[in-house]
Amino acid sequence: MTIEALITSFGLVNLLALGGVVLIGLPHGAFDGAIAACLGQANRPVKMIRFIILYVVLAGLVVGLWLVFPVAALIGFLGISVVHFGLGDTRAGTGFFRYVQVVAHGGVVVAGISQSHRPEVNVIFGYLIGGDAASVWMAIDLASVMIAVALAIYSWQAFWEARWRQGFFEAGLLILFFIIAPPLVGFAFYFCCVHSARHLWSVWTVVKAEFPRHLLFTGAMAFTLTSWVAGAAAYWWCASFMMVESALLRVVFIGLAALTVPHMLLVDGFFALKRTIPSKENHHV
């Protein structure tokens, strides 16, 4: 299929949105190597090699599970996306309201885009799982109820406490944008301009003090180029036996899911714990 035919069938806007996810959003995990180093995984070469192997194995397991159990994998990916996006956007430190914010912020992205453009998203889901997405929509509908409750609590809290209004206002603006913009455009905007930018800034403020900048950017570029090469190879393979639109969507989003699992374990798990423990220790001094 020529570029002109692809643009005609898939849409220039959708292609640009996927391009943004791949070129801007996907590399936002490129500092995972630096994060691993902060966690002591670069003290010896064998430790960094072990980290890279575990990272790749986890990503490969996600791809394998998706190919064998596509419906369950897609539901699981949407679920961890709610948690990962919510943890990145929440402002509350601890307690019940932190969980409310996580569900509200992360849910606005996943359920907001899906429910606002159900027919278009249903087509995308169909490409991703290779079949009917009824079970996926059942999970989204159930989650949407919980997300609506979280947003209601969030709005009540924001009404009474000014410190929560900025976050609630941000969530409201995103909802409006998701309603207006096509689904892939809405996701690309959030993933590139909100989530990735926020994540990179938060990680950069920590790792820049521990490592020379040239080493940080060299490592980040190596991770980025590796992910692009792997994605290009996967697309070339998929496009040989399926529709180009399906190949594009599957490579981008299954690849995104594969990288999200180890990235989330590292950033929202080990790295978050490392940043929390010192703050608690300082608090008790």
Backbone as CSV, one residue per row, in Angstrom:
resi,resn,N_x,N_y,N_z,CA_x,CA_y,CA_z,C_x,C_y,C_z
1,MET,0.841,-1.196,0.000,0.000,0.000,0.000,0.878,1.249,0.000
2,THR,0.562,2.183,-0.882,1.329,3.419,-0.969,0.974,4.347,0.185
3,ILE,1.812,5.361,0.374,1.554,6.340,1.430,0.231,7.055,1.182
4,GLU,-0.027,7.389,-0.085,-1.273,8.087,-0.407,-2.487,7.236,-0.080
5,ALA,-2.416,5.942,-0.409,-3.530,5.044,-0.111,-3.710,4.872,1.386
6,LEU,-2.594,4.809,2.130,-2.666,4.667,3.578,-3.300,5.896,4.216
7,ILE,-2.927,7.067,3.734,-3.508,8.304,4.258,-5.005,8.344,3.976
8,THR,-5.385,7.903,2.779,-6.796,7.915,2.410,-7.616,6.966,3.270
9,SER,-7.094,5.763,3.517,-7.851,4.764,4.260,-7.798,4.975,5.775
10,PHE,-6.657,5.410,6.273,-6.481,5.530,7.724,-6.696,6.955,8.220
11,GLY,-6.401,7.930,7.364,-6.574,9.322,7.748,-5.263,9.956,8.164
12,LEU,-4.969,11.132,7.608,-3.719,11.813,7.916,-3.622,12.158,9.399
13,VAL,-4.724,12.619,9.971,-4.715,13.003,11.391,-4.384,11.805,12.267
14,ASN,-4.977,10.652,11.964,-4.698,9.451,12.751,-3.254,9.003,12.599
15,LEU,-2.714,9.115,11.395,-1.314,8.753,11.180,-0.374,9.672,11.954
16,LEU,-0.689,10.969,11.949,0.130,11.915,12.706,0.047,11.638,14.202
17,ALA,-1.139,11.259,14.662,-1.309,10.944,16.082,-0.473,9.730,16.474
18,LEU,-0.526,8.674,15.667,0.287,7.494,15.951,1.771,7.819,15.847
19,GLY,2.126,8.679,14.894,3.514,9.099,14.775,3.993,9.828,16.016
20,GLY,3.122,10.675,16.572,3.479,11.371,17.801,3.689,10.412,18.955
21,VAL,2.823,9.398,19.061,2.962,8.401,20.131,4.297,7.674,20.003
22,VAL,4.650,7.303,18.774,5.878,6.541,18.547,7.121,7.408,18.721
23,LEU,7.115,8.612,18.145,8.315,9.443,18.116,8.506,10.279,19.374
24,ILE,7.397,10.640,20.036,7.490,11.520,21.208,7.103,10.788,22.493
25,GLY,5.958,10.113,22.452,5.457,9.493,23.669,6.185,8.232,24.070
26,LEU,6.412,7.330,23.099,7.027,6.045,23.418,8.397,6.179,24.073
27,PRO,9.268,7.110,23.617,10.584,7.231,24.245,10.556,7.822,25.655
28,HIS,9.374,8.132,26.205,9.370,8.744,27.537,9.884,7.778,28.602
29,GLY,9.944,6.481,28.255,10.538,5.515,29.177,12.018,5.297,28.932
30,ALA,12.615,6.158,28.105,14.016,5.962,27.734,14.971,6.172,28.902
31,PHE,14.519,6.869,29.944,15.367,7.066,31.113,15.234,5.929,32.122
32,ASP,14.573,4.842,31.723,14.442,3.708,32.641,15.804,3.135,33.014
33,GLY,16.753,3.199,32.072,18.102,2.741,32.387,18.743,3.589,33.475
34,ALA,18.525,4.919,33.396,19.062,5.820,34.420,18.371,5.579,35.761
35,ILE,17.067,5.294,35.714,16.345,4.983,36.945,16.903,3.713,37.575
36,ALA,17.150,2.713,36.734,17.736,1.469,37.236,19.096,1.728,37.873
37,ALA,19.873,2.627,37.256,21.177,2.972,37.825,21.019,3.638,39.188
38,CYS,19.992,4.500,39.309,19.720,5.135,40.602,19.363,4.106,41.670
39,LEU,18.816,2.996,41.222,18.431,1.937,42.147,19.563,0.954,42.411
40,GLY,20.756,1.286,41.912,21.923,0.454,42.182,22.170,-0.648,41.181
41,GLN,21.499,-0.583,40.018,21.658,-1.645,39.032,22.815,-1.402,38.069
42,ALA,23.575,-0.334,38.289,24.721,-0.049,37.415,26.045,-0.147,38.164
43,ASN,25.990,-0.650,39.400,27.227,-0.772,40.172,28.203,-1.735,39.509
44,ARG,27.651,-2.774,38.916,28.463,-3.754,38.186,27.786,-4.042,36.848
45,PRO,28.579,-4.313,35.805,27.980,-4.591,34.491,26.975,-5.720,34.523
46,VAL,27.227,-6.739,35.336,26.323,-7.883,35.378,24.938,-7.482,35.875
47,LYS,24.887,-6.484,36.756,23.587,-6.029,37.258,22.790,-5.333,36.167
48,MET,23.444,-4.466,35.394,22.744,-3.783,34.319,22.307,-4.763,33.232
49,ILE,23.162,-5.734,32.933,22.784,-6.757,31.956,21.569,-7.534,32.449
50,ARG,21.568,-7.876,33.732,20.422,-8.593,34.302,19.162,-7.753,34.228
51,PHE,19.280,-6.440,34.508,18.121,-5.548,34.416,17.571,-5.514,32.999
52,ILE,18.447,-5.366,32.009,17.997,-5.300,30.619,17.321,-6.597,30.203
53,ILE,17.904,-7.724,30.607,17.305,-9.023,30.265,15.921,-9.162,30.883
54,LEU,15.788,-8.810,32.160,14.481,-8.896,32.819,13.471,-7.963,32.165
55,TYR,13.905,-6.780,31.792,13.039,-5.792,31.140,12.509,-6.362,29.821
56,VAL,13.419,-6.927,29.025,13.034,-7.479,27.722,12.150,-8.708,27.901
57,VAL,12.464,-9.552,28.861,11.660,-10.758,29.098,10.237,-10.392,29.506
58,LEU,10.101,-9.409,30.398,8.763,-8.967,30.807,7.983,-8.423,29.612
59,ALA,8.649,-7.610,28.799,7.987,-7.070,27.607,7.581,-8.200,26.668
60,GLY,8.450,-9.171,26.481,8.131,-10.302,25.618,6.975,-11.130,26.152
61,LEU,6.898,-11.291,27.471,5.782,-12.027,28.068,4.454,-11.336,27.803
62,VAL,4.464,-10.004,27.871,3.234,-9.257,27.593,2.786,-9.492,26.153
63,VAL,3.725,-9.428,25.220,3.384,-9.669,23.815,2.835,-11.089,23.637
64,GLY,3.491,-12.061,24.270,3.035,-13.439,24.158,1.648,-13.635,24.721
65,LEU,1.391,-13.049,25.891,0.065,-13.155,26.500,-0.986,-12.488,25.626
66,TRP,-0.624,-11.355,25.011,-1.586,-10.654,24.145,-1.961,-11.521,22.946
67,LEU,-0.976,-12.203,22.367,-1.237,-13.038,21.197,-2.093,-14.249,21.552
68,VAL,-1.946,-14.766,22.767,-2.697,-15.956,23.184,-4.049,-15.579,23.792
69,PHE,-4.068,-14.533,24.631,-5.297,-14.094,25.303,-5.539,-12.611,25.018
70,PRO,-5.883,-12.248,23.794,-5.959,-10.831,23.418,-6.997,-10.026,24.195
71,VAL,-8.171,-10.603,24.460,-9.219,-9.855,25.169,-8.774,-9.551,26.593
72,ALA,-8.301,-10.578,27.297,-7.842,-10.379,28.675,-6.657,-9.422,28.722
73,ALA,-5.777,-9.521,27.725,-4.601,-8.644,27.694,-5.006,-7.192,27.488
74,LEU,-5.969,-6.953,26.598,-6.421,-5.580,26.356,-7.099,-5.004,27.595
75,ILE,-7.940,-5.800,28.243,-8.596,-5.338,29.478,-7.550,-5.034,30.542
76,GLY,-6.569,-5.922,30.666,-5.506,-5.692,31.647,-4.697,-4.452,31.327
77,PHE,-4.421,-4.226,30.048,-3.660,-3.043,29.645,-4.421,-1.766,29.957
78,LEU,-5.714,-1.762,29.680,-6.526,-0.582,29.999,-6.544,-0.340,31.508
79,GLY,-6.605,-1.426,32.277,-6.622,-1.287,33.733,-5.333,-0.710,34.281
80,ILE,-4.195,-1.239,33.834,-2.928,-0.708,34.354,-2.665,0.694,33.821
81,SER,-3.249,1.016,32.671,-3.106,2.378,32.149,-3.814,3.374,33.057
82,VAL,-4.995,2.994,33.554,-5.703,3.863,34.503,-4.824,4.138,35.712
83,VAL,-4.222,3.086,36.247,-3.381,3.230,37.440,-2.128,4.051,37.126
84,HIS,-1.461,3.719,36.025,-0.205,4.403,35.689,-0.431,5.873,35.377
85,PHE,-1.430,6.178,34.562,-1.732,7.574,34.261,-2.181,8.311,35.522
86,GLY,-3.008,7.651,36.321,-3.501,8.292,37.542,-2.396,8.597,38.520
87,LEU,-1.459,7.666,38.694,-0.333,7.907,39.601,0.534,9.054,39.114
88,GLY,0.620,9.213,37.796,1.421,10.298,37.253,0.780,11.658,37.410
89,ASP,-0.554,11.699,37.478,-1.263,12.983,37.518,-1.746,13.389,38.899
90,THR,-1.799,12.451,39.829,-2.351,12.766,41.147,-1.440,13.718,41.925
91,ARG,-2.062,14.542,42.763,-1.316,15.489,43.586,-1.334,15.102,45.063
92,ALA,-2.269,14.251,45.450,-2.369,13.851,46.848,-1.237,12.900,47.198
93,GLY,-0.624,13.089,48.355,0.498,12.256,48.743,0.105,10.876,49.199
94,THR,-0.779,10.801,50.178,-1.174,9.513,50.744,-2.660,9.548,51.089
95,GLY,-3.142,8.406,51.542,-4.506,8.344,52.058,-5.553,8.006,51.008
96,PHE,-6.796,7.975,51.473,-7.924,7.586,50.633,-8.063,8.479,49.407
97,PHE,-7.856,9.794,49.571,-8.078,10.709,48.457,-7.048,10.518,47.354
98,ARG,-5.898,9.980,47.688,-4.910,9.676,46.641,-5.482,8.629,45.683
99,TYR,-6.113,7.607,46.234,-6.690,6.559,45.384,-7.854,7.110,44.564
100,VAL,-8.607,8.019,45.162,-9.698,8.657,44.417,-9.141,9.418,43.230
101,GLN,-8.081,10.174,43.444,-7.464,10.932,42.356,-6.873,10.023,41.285
102,VAL,-6.257,8.937,41.699,-5.684,7.999,40.733,-6.762,7.471,39.794
103,VAL,-7.882,7.031,40.375,-8.982,6.494,39.566,-9.583,7.591,38.689
104,ALA,-9.745,8.785,39.250,-10.366,9.881,38.507,-9.492,10.312,37.330
105,HIS,-8.222,10.597,37.595,-7.341,11.088,36.530,-7.073,10.015,35.480
106,GLY,-6.712,8.815,35.925,-6.457,7.757,34.960,-7.715,7.337,34.223
107,GLY,-8.838,7.331,34.925,-10.096,6.941,34.302,-10.587,7.928,33.275
108,VAL,-10.306,9.211,33.496,-10.697,10.236,32.528,-10.080,9.936,31.162
109,VAL,-8.841,9.460,31.159,-8.161,9.176,29.896,-8.757,7.938,29.228
110,VAL,-8.778,6.836,29.952,-9.199,5.565,29.349,-10.689,5.550,29.045
111,ALA,-11.507,5.804,30.064,-12.958,5.762,29.855,-13.446,6.984,29.092
112,GLY,-12.817,8.133,29.324,-13.250,9.352,28.644,-13.127,9.240,27.132
113,ILE,-11.985,8.769,26.675,-11.788,8.607,25.235,-12.680,7.499,24.684
114,SER,-12.734,6.373,25.386,-13.505,5.229,24.896,-14.985,5.537,24.806
115,GLN,-15.554,6.094,25.867,-16.998,6.329,25.895,-17.413,7.498,25.003
116,SER,-16.511,8.460,24.788,-16.844,9.608,23.948,-16.878,9.255,22.466
117,HIS,-16.157,8.218,22.087,-16.052,7.842,20.671,-16.203,6.327,20.548
118,ARG,-17.277,5.825,21.078,-17.466,4.380,21.169,-17.369,3.666,19.809
119,PRO,-18.042,4.133,18.754,-17.945,3.426,17.469,-16.514,3.370,16.925
120,GLU,-15.821,4.509,16.964,-14.455,4.531,16.436,-13.515,3.679,17.283
121,VAL,-13.662,3.770,18.603,-12.800,2.994,19.494,-13.097,1.508,19.371
122,ASN,-14.345,1.159,19.128,-14.699,-0.244,18.948,-13.962,-0.843,17.752
123,VAL,-13.813,-0.051,16.694,-13.046,-0.512,15.524,-11.584,-0.739,15.910
124,ILE,-11.028,0.188,16.675,-9.639,0.061,17.117,-9.478,-1.181,17.984
125,PHE,-10.396,-1.381,18.922,-10.334,-2.574,19.772,-10.410,-3.844,18.931
126,GLY,-11.262,-3.815,17.916,-11.391,-4.975,17.041,-10.082,-5.315,16.356
127,TYR,-9.370,-4.294,15.901,-8.058,-4.522,15.297,-7.078,-5.092,16.326
128,LEU,-7.130,-4.579,17.546,-6.148,-4.972,18.558,-6.334,-6.402,19.042
129,ILE,-7.581,-6.876,19.073,-7.825,-8.232,19.576,-8.186,-9.208,18.462
130,GLY,-8.401,-8.680,17.265,-8.730,-9.553,16.154,-10.093,-10.193,16.249
131,GLY,-11.056,-9.499,16.846,-12.395,-10.065,16.980,-13.341,-9.108,17.667
132,ASP,-14.429,-9.664,18.196,-15.457,-8.866,18.847,-14.959,-8.340,20.191
133,ALA,-15.284,-7.072,20.494,-14.788,-6.428,21.717,-15.868,-6.272,22.779
134,ALA,-16.917,-7.090,22.719,-18.024,-6.956,23.674,-17.552,-7.102,25.115
135,SER,-16.670,-8.058,25.386,-16.180,-8.268,26.757,-15.356,-7.075,27.234
136,VAL,-14.630,-6.473,26.319,-13.832,-5.294,26.670,-14.756,-4.154,27.077
137,TRP,-15.840,-3.975,26.331,-16.777,-2.905,26.652,-17.513,-3.159,27.969
138,MET,-17.765,-4.411,28.293,-18.371,-4.716,29.593,-17.455,-4.256,30.723
139,ALA,-16.147,-4.513,30.569,-15.192,-4.088,31.590,-15.114,-2.564,31.661
140,ILE,-15.122,-1.903,30.513,-15.055,-0.438,30.491,-16.312,0.166,31.110
141,ASP,-17.475,-0.384,30.796,-18.721,0.136,31.356,-18.741,0.000,32.875
142,LEU,-18.271,-1.146,33.371,-18.213,-1.344,34.823,-17.230,-0.367,35.457
143,ALA,-16.069,-0.217,34.825,-15.072,0.712,35.360,-15.568,2.146,35.300
144,SER,-16.364,2.473,34.294,-16.856,3.844,34.136,-17.723,4.267,35.312
145,VAL,-18.449,3.315,35.888,-19.269,3.624,37.069,-18.366,4.028,38.229
146,MET,-17.317,3.252,38.458,-16.382,3.567,39.553,-15.655,4.880,39.291
147,ILE,-15.312,5.122,38.035,-14.635,6.374,37.682,-15.556,7.565,37.909
148,ALA,-16.845,7.412,37.569,-17.812,8.492,37.789,-17.954,8.798,39.276
149,VAL,-17.953,7.754,40.097,-18.023,7.956,41.552,-16.781,8.694,42.043
150,ALA,-15.616,8.289,41.542,-14.368,8.952,41.933,-14.384,10.422,41.526
151,LEU,-14.888,10.720,40.336,-14.969,12.112,39.885,-15.940,12.919,40.736
152,ALA,-17.023,12.282,41.163,-17.982,12.978,42.027,-17.341,13.338,43.367
153,ILE,-16.605,12.388,43.941,-15.904,12.663,45.212,-14.851,13.740,45.007
154,TYR,-14.170,13.653,43.879,-13.126,14.621,43.537,-13.720,16.028,43.421
155,SER,-14.863,16.141,42.767,-15.496,17.447,42.601,-15.929,18.023,43.948
156,TRP,-16.442,17.172,44.814,-16.845,17.614,46.159,-15.637,18.119,46.943
157,GLN,-14.529,17.358,46.853,-13.314,17.754,47.554,-12.765,19.061,46.993
158,ALA,-12.807,19.202,45.669,-12.304,20.422,45.044,-13.169,21.625,45.386
159,PHE,-14.456,21.394,45.574,-15.360,22.485,45.933,-15.007,23.059,47.304
160,TRP,-14.641,22.189,48.230,-14.386,22.633,49.599,-12.927,22.988,49.863
161,GLU,-11.992,22.417,49.096,-10.574,22.670,49.339,-9.913,23.168,48.062
162,ALA,-9.354,24.359,48.126,-8.792,25.007,46.935,-7.598,24.251,46.364
163,ARG,-6.861,23.531,47.191,-5.643,22.878,46.706,-5.926,21.778,45.692
164,TRP,-7.173,21.281,45.648,-7.496,20.215,44.704,-8.143,20.734,43.427
165,ARG,-8.376,22.047,43.353,-9.114,22.578,42.205,-8.308,22.555,40.913
166,GLN,-7.014,22.778,40.999,-6.214,22.773,39.780,-6.246,21.399,39.108
167,GLY,-6.070,20.354,39.910,-6.108,19.009,39.356,-7.463,18.669,38.778
168,PHE,-8.527,19.049,39.476,-9.873,18.779,38.985,-10.150,19.579,37.712
169,PHE,-9.661,20.809,37.664,-9.822,21.636,36.469,-9.087,21.008,35.282
170,GLU,-7.892,20.472,35.534,-7.139,19.791,34.480,-7.914,18.594,33.947
171,ALA,-8.476,17.795,34.863,-9.264,16.633,34.441,-10.467,17.066,33.616
172,GLY,-11.112,18.166,34.011,-12.266,18.663,33.266,-11.910,19.116,31.871
173,LEU,-10.789,19.818,31.746,-10.338,20.258,30.417,-10.021,19.067,29.518
174,LEU,-9.403,18.028,30.104,-9.084,16.840,29.317,-10.353,16.146,28.830
175,ILE,-11.372,16.097,29.682,-12.637,15.488,29.271,-13.206,16.227,28.067
176,LEU,-13.208,17.546,28.136,-13.723,18.336,27.011,-12.915,18.092,25.745
177,PHE,-11.594,18.035,25.886,-10.756,17.799,24.716,-11.005,16.415,24.131
178,PHE,-11.148,15.406,24.999,-11.389,14.047,24.524,-12.722,13.936,23.794
179,ILE,-13.696,14.706,24.219,-15.005,14.687,23.549,-14.900,15.288,22.150
180,ILE,-14.118,16.356,22.029,-14.025,17.087,20.756,-13.086,16.393,19.770
181,ALA,-11.928,15.950,20.246,-10.897,15.410,19.356,-11.176,13.960,18.995
182,PRO,-10.727,13.523,17.820,-10.796,12.092,17.473,-10.046,11.270,18.521
183,PRO,-10.413,10.003,18.712,-9.834,9.225,19.818,-8.318,9.099,19.791
184,LEU,-7.742,8.834,18.633,-6.289,8.695,18.567,-5.585,10.027,18.799
185,VAL,-6.199,11.111,18.349,-5.637,12.443,18.579,-5.694,12.785,20.069
186,GLY,-6.832,12.487,20.689,-6.971,12.749,22.117,-5.947,11.976,22.926
187,PHE,-5.768,10.703,22.593,-4.788,9.895,23.323,-3.378,10.403,23.078
188,ALA,-3.055,10.710,21.822,-1.707,11.175,21.498,-1.380,12.476,22.229
189,PHE,-2.357,13.384,22.277,-2.121,14.652,22.977,-1.832,14.405,24.448
190,TYR,-2.676,13.588,25.085,-2.459,13.332,26.503,-1.131,12.606,26.727
191,PHE,-0.894,11.552,25.957,0.286,10.718,26.173,1.577,11.493,25.949
192,CYS,1.597,12.337,24.921,2.822,13.070,24.589,2.986,14.347,25.413
193,CYS,1.923,15.142,25.489,2.024,16.486,26.061,1.761,16.561,27.559
194,VAL,1.080,15.580,28.099,0.772,15.597,29.530,1.559,14.518,30.263
195,HIS,1.255,13.260,29.964,1.874,12.160,30.710,3.383,12.087,30.503
196,SER,3.824,12.038,29.241,5.255,11.894,28.972,6.046,13.107,29.451
197,ALA,5.514,14.302,29.194,6.214,15.510,29.625,6.344,15.558,31.142
198,ARG,5.274,15.224,31.832,5.290,15.232,33.304,6.238,14.177,33.841
199,HIS,6.216,13.001,33.233,7.099,11.926,33.695,8.564,12.284,33.473
200,LEU,8.888,12.776,32.283,10.271,13.114,31.982,10.806,14.189,32.927
201,TRP,9.976,15.177,33.225,10.417,16.239,34.124,10.672,15.702,35.534
202,SER,9.769,14.866,36.041,9.922,14.343,37.393,11.143,13.442,37.511
203,VAL,11.409,12.645,36.482,12.575,11.765,36.504,13.855,12.575,36.307
204,TRP,13.807,13.543,35.402,14.993,14.356,35.108,15.481,15.097,36.333
205,THR,14.585,15.611,37.133,14.980,16.365,38.320,15.727,15.497,39.327
206,VAL,15.533,14.185,39.239,16.215,13.271,40.166,17.533,12.775,39.589
207,VAL,17.496,12.284,38.351,18.677,11.607,37.806,19.762,12.563,37.343
208,LYS,19.405,13.818,37.010,20.422,14.742,36.485,21.483,15.072,37.531
209,ALA,21.123,14.954,38.805,22.086,15.263,39.861,23.038,14.093,40.126
210,GLU,22.729,12.913,39.597,23.527,11.732,39.900,24.400,11.266,38.749
211,PHE,24.082,11.704,37.525,24.812,11.213,36.363,25.142,12.359,35.413
212,PRO,26.263,12.276,34.710,26.588,13.286,33.681,25.532,13.278,32.583
213,ARG,25.275,14.457,32.047,24.206,14.563,31.058,24.482,13.741,29.803
214,HIS,25.741,13.680,29.374,26.033,12.938,28.146,25.741,11.452,28.318
215,LEU,25.950,10.921,29.531,25.627,9.517,29.773,24.116,9.299,29.787
216,LEU,23.371,10.252,30.360,21.917,10.142,30.398,21.336,10.118,28.990
217,PHE,21.780,11.056,28.160,21.218,11.146,26.817,21.691,9.995,25.932
218,THR,22.904,9.513,26.141,23.377,8.367,25.377,22.553,7.128,25.694
219,GLY,22.331,6.907,26.988,21.520,5.762,27.393,20.089,5.874,26.908
220,ALA,19.524,7.089,27.019,18.147,7.299,26.571,18.017,7.069,25.073
221,MET,18.984,7.541,24.306,18.943,7.348,22.861,19.063,5.878,22.495
222,ALA,19.894,5.149,23.239,20.052,3.719,22.967,18.731,2.977,23.201
223,PHE,18.056,3.269,24.312,16.772,2.642,24.598,15.734,3.030,23.543
224,THR,15.743,4.292,23.149,14.763,4.773,22.167,14.956,4.106,20.818
225,LEU,16.185,4.104,20.323,16.466,3.511,19.022,16.157,2.018,19.014
226,THR,16.441,1.349,20.125,16.138,-0.078,20.206,14.650,-0.335,20.091
227,SER,13.846,0.484,20.778,12.392,0.313,20.704,11.872,0.610,19.307
228,TRP,12.447,1.610,18.641,12.014,1.936,17.270,12.370,0.812,16.300
229,VAL,13.566,0.268,16.419,13.975,-0.820,15.532,13.092,-2.047,15.744
230,ALA,12.826,-2.370,17.006,11.961,-3.516,17.303,10.553,-3.282,16.753
231,GLY,10.056,-2.057,16.884,8.735,-1.736,16.356,8.677,-1.822,14.839
232,ALA,9.720,-1.337,14.178,9.767,-1.399,12.717,9.799,-2.843,12.232
233,ALA,10.565,-3.678,12.912,10.628,-5.094,12.543,9.276,-5.771,12.764
234,ALA,8.618,-5.438,13.878,7.313,-6.023,14.156,6.277,-5.584,13.128
235,TYR,6.344,-4.304,12.723,5.401,-3.822,11.712,5.643,-4.510,10.373
236,TRP,6.883,-4.651,9.982,7.212,-5.313,8.721,6.666,-6.737,8.711
237,TRP,6.766,-7.431,9.850,6.264,-8.811,9.941,4.746,-8.839,9.903
238,CYS,4.095,-7.960,10.694,2.631,-7.961,10.749,2.011,-7.547,9.417
239,ALA,2.616,-6.560,8.750,2.062,-6.063,7.490,2.128,-7.088,6.374
240,SER,2.895,-8.168,6.572,3.015,-9.186,5.538,1.802,-10.108,5.482
241,PHE,0.971,-10.095,6.539,-0.177,-11.006,6.532,-1.464,-10.384,7.093
242,MET,-1.473,-9.077,7.345,-2.704,-8.440,7.815,-2.829,-7.042,7.223
243,MET,-4.020,-6.454,7.376,-4.246,-5.106,6.873,-3.257,-4.128,7.497
244,VAL,-2.871,-3.122,6.713,-1.892,-2.150,7.191,-2.407,-1.417,8.426
245,GLU,-3.697,-1.031,8.425,-4.268,-0.332,9.579,-4.158,-1.189,10.841
246,SER,-4.491,-2.475,10.698,-4.402,-3.387,11.835,-2.961,-3.540,12.293
247,ALA,-2.038,-3.660,11.342,-0.621,-3.811,11.686,-0.109,-2.591,12.452
248,LEU,-0.470,-1.404,11.983,-0.033,-0.181,12.657,-0.535,-0.126,14.093
249,LEU,-1.832,-0.340,14.253,-2.429,-0.228,15.581,-1.898,-1.301,16.524
250,ARG,-1.760,-2.517,16.025,-1.286,-3.600,16.887,0.164,-3.375,17.316
251,VAL,0.998,-2.952,16.386,2.400,-2.727,16.739,2.526,-1.599,17.754
252,VAL,1.806,-0.501,17.538,1.917,0.645,18.443,1.375,0.311,19.825
253,PHE,0.170,-0.226,19.899,-0.463,-0.395,21.211,-0.032,-1.666,21.930
254,ILE,0.220,-2.751,21.215,0.766,-3.927,21.888,2.191,-3.635,22.334
255,GLY,2.927,-2.918,21.498,4.267,-2.505,21.905,4.234,-1.591,23.114
256,LEU,3.261,-0.696,23.127,3.109,0.208,24.265,2.790,-0.574,25.537
257,ALA,1.912,-1.561,25.419,1.573,-2.396,26.570,2.795,-3.172,27.054
258,ALA,3.568,-3.704,26.105,4.743,-4.489,26.466,5.768,-3.661,27.232
259,LEU,5.929,-2.401,26.847,6.888,-1.538,27.536,6.320,-0.948,28.823
260,THR,4.988,-0.826,28.891,4.371,-0.221,30.067,4.539,-1.083,31.306
261,VAL,4.441,-2.402,31.161,4.510,-3.282,32.331,5.845,-3.167,33.058
262,PRO,6.988,-3.390,32.400,8.255,-3.204,33.137,8.497,-1.752,33.532
263,HIS,8.073,-0.815,32.689,8.224,0.607,33.011,7.440,0.965,34.266
264,MET,6.222,0.464,34.360,5.375,0.769,35.512,5.930,0.135,36.789
265,LEU,6.397,-1.117,36.697,6.992,-1.771,37.866,8.199,-0.985,38.360
266,LEU,8.971,-0.470,37.421,10.184,0.266,37.782,9.858,1.634,38.359
267,VAL,9.014,2.405,37.653,8.754,3.797,38.026,7.776,3.900,39.197
268,ASP,6.633,3.221,39.068,5.591,3.332,40.095,5.835,2.396,41.272
269,GLY,6.783,1.471,41.104,7.090,0.544,42.176,8.389,0.874,42.870
270,PHE,9.490,0.373,42.312,10.794,0.493,42.971,11.267,1.943,43.095
271,PHE,11.116,2.728,42.026,11.602,4.112,42.053,10.760,4.969,42.997
272,ALA,9.431,4.776,42.970,8.564,5.525,43.878,8.871,5.176,45.325
273,LEU,9.166,3.898,45.590,9.500,3.480,46.949,10.803,4.111,47.407
274,LYS,11.783,4.175,46.507,13.075,4.781,46.849,12.905,6.257,47.194
275,ARG,12.002,6.950,46.480,11.803,8.383,46.723,10.978,8.630,47.971
276,THR,10.157,7.643,48.342,9.289,7.810,49.504,10.023,7.560,50.805
277,ILE,10.876,6.534,50.815,11.560,6.143,52.047,12.426,7.256,52.606
278,PRO,13.277,7.909,51.789,14.079,9.013,52.336,13.234,10.141,52.892
279,SER,12.102,10.451,52.227,11.258,11.547,52.709,10.672,11.198,54.060
280,LYS,10.328,9.911,54.270,9.791,9.494,55.571,10.861,9.569,56.643
281,GLU,12.090,9.158,56.243,13.176,9.212,57.202,13.469,10.643,57.617
282,ASN,13.438,11.563,56.651,13.689,12.960,56.971,12.591,13.527,57.828
283,HIS,11.372,13.015,57.633,10.247,13.533,58.397,10.370,13.172,59.875
284,HIS,10.992,11.998,60.143,11.088,11.551,61.526,12.325,12.073,62.225
285,VAL,13.213,12.719,61.483,14.435,13.219,62.124,14.120,14.425,62.991
